[in-house]
Structures are given as structure tokens and as C-alpha cells.
């Protein structure tokens, strides 16, 4: 014997409604949680390691990220500094300035930046006439 079709359709619709209410709450909450987590991530700083290598020791050396001087004293090559980057999504600008004593041949400085959770990036710049003044942009995609 068959059932009455209007009652079967009503029971099927009722089942979908009962399942739809908790499902909509579950999916709506997950979307909001992801948005909130993304906002928190943007405001946090990313720990990173900055490494400088050079062939000839510079007389003066200045390395800045976000107007913060990172090099306290000039030591032997390589120099490693732990720092916190404001954000790596938009790229990081490293302001590099160095001078060498008279008679020093043109030489290079390699800047390597390695933020936590991202690949290491390295850039090399050559001095000209005993000085170097560069802005190096590192980007991660």
C-alpha cells in the first residue's frame, strides 16, 4: 500500500528545515571566525632573521626596517640580527647605507631576510666609489 503524497512531501520538507537550521549556524560561524583570525594576523609582527655578508668591513653601516635601526655595531661577516617585521604581505623595505675607507675596491653586501613561515630571500648590492645607499624591497607571494 502507498502513502498519501502530500503528507510525504510535508515530512520531507520538515526534515530539510530541521537540518537546515543547525547547518546554517555552523557555516555562518566558521566564516566569521576566519575573518577575525585574518584581522588578528595582519596586526601581529612576524619574527625574522636578518643576515648581512660583506667582503670588506665597512667603516659605517646602517640597516633600517620601518625606521628602526637594526645594526648596533659592525662586527665580522656575517652579521645576524633577530627582528620583528610589521607585515610581509605588502613587502618589506630594507634601507641599507654603508661607506668604506679610501682605497677600498668596489665591494658587495648581501642582505638575507628570513621571516618565520616564509622562504628566505636574498639580495646583493655593489658599492660604488666607497659608498652604498640602497632601498631593497623583499616580497613574498
C-alpha positions in Angstrom: 0.0 0.0 0.0 1.2 3.5 -0.8 1.3 6.5 1.5 -0.5 9.8 1.0 1.8 12.0 -1.2 1.0 15.4 0.4 2.0 14.0 3.8 5.2 12.5 2.4 6.1 15.9 0.8 5.4 17.7 4.1 7.6 15.3 6.1 10.4 15.6 3.6 10.2 19.5 3.7 10.1 19.4 7.5 13.2 17.2 7.6 15.1 19.6 5.4 14.1 22.6 7.6 15.2 20.8 10.7 18.6 20.0 9.2 19.0 23.5 7.6 18.8 25.5 10.9 21.8 24.0 12.6 23.7 23.8 9.3 23.3 27.5 8.7 24.5 28.3 12.2 27.6 26.1 11.7 28.5 27.5 8.3 27.9 31.1 9.4 30.1 30.9 12.5 33.0 29.4 10.5 33.1 32.3 8.1 33.1 34.9 10.8 35.9 33.1 12.7 38.2 33.1 9.6 37.6 36.8 9.1 38.5 37.6 12.7 41.6 35.4 12.5 42.8 37.2 9.4 42.4 40.6 11.0 44.5 39.4 14.1 47.2 38.1 11.8 47.6 41.4 10.0 48.3 43.3 13.2 50.8 40.9 14.6 54.5 41.2 13.8 56.4 38.4 12.1 59.7 37.3 13.7 62.5 37.1 11.3 66.3 36.8 10.9 68.3 39.4 9.0 71.8 38.3 7.9 74.4 40.6 6.3 77.5 39.4 4.5 80.3 41.5 3.1 83.8 41.0 1.7 85.4 44.2 3.1 84.4 45.5 6.5 82.6 48.9 6.1 83.6 51.9 8.1 79.9 52.8 8.7 76.9 50.6 8.3 73.2 51.4 8.7 70.3 48.9 8.2 66.8 50.1 8.9 63.4 48.5 8.6 60.3 50.6 9.3 62.6 53.4 10.7 64.1 51.0 13.2 68.0 50.8 13.2 68.9 47.1 13.3 72.8 47.2 13.4 74.3 48.3 16.7 77.9 47.7 15.9 79.9 46.5 12.9 81.4 43.1 13.5 82.8 40.3 11.3 80.9 38.9 8.4 78.2 37.6 8.6 76.1 39.7 11.0 72.9 38.2 12.2 70.1 40.1 13.8 66.7 38.9 15.1 63.9 41.4 14.3 60.2 41.7 14.0 58.6 42.7 10.7 55.4 44.7 10.7 53.9 42.7 7.8 55.3 40.6 4.9 52.2 40.6 2.7 52.9 44.0 1.2 56.6 43.5 1.1 59.4 44.8 3.3 61.7 47.7 2.6 65.2 47.5 3.9 67.2 50.8 3.9 70.9 50.0 3.5 73.6 52.6 3.8 77.4 51.9 4.1 80.7 53.6 3.5 84.2 52.1 3.2 87.7 53.6 3.9 89.5 55.3 1.0 91.3 52.8 -1.3 88.8 50.0 -0.7 87.8 48.5 -4.1 84.2 48.2 -5.1 82.7 45.6 -2.9 79.3 43.9 -2.3 76.9 43.5 0.6 74.4 40.6 0.6 71.2 41.1 2.7 69.2 37.9 3.5 65.8 38.1 5.2 64.1 35.0 6.6 60.7 35.6 8.2 59.1 32.7 10.2 56.9 30.7 8.0 58.2 32.2 4.7 61.0 31.4 2.3 64.3 33.1 2.7 65.1 36.0 0.3 68.5 37.3 -0.6 69.7 40.4 -2.5 73.2 41.6 -3.3 74.2 45.2 -3.9 77.6 46.5 -5.1 79.3 49.7 -3.8 80.5 52.5 -6.0 83.3 54.9 -5.1 83.4 53.6 -1.5 79.7 54.1 -0.6 76.4 52.4 -0.9 72.9 53.8 -0.4 70.0 51.5 -1.4 66.4 50.6 -0.6 65.9 46.9 -1.1 62.3 45.5 -1.3 61.7 41.9 -0.3 58.3 40.4 -1.4 56.6 37.1 -0.6 53.6 35.9 -2.5 
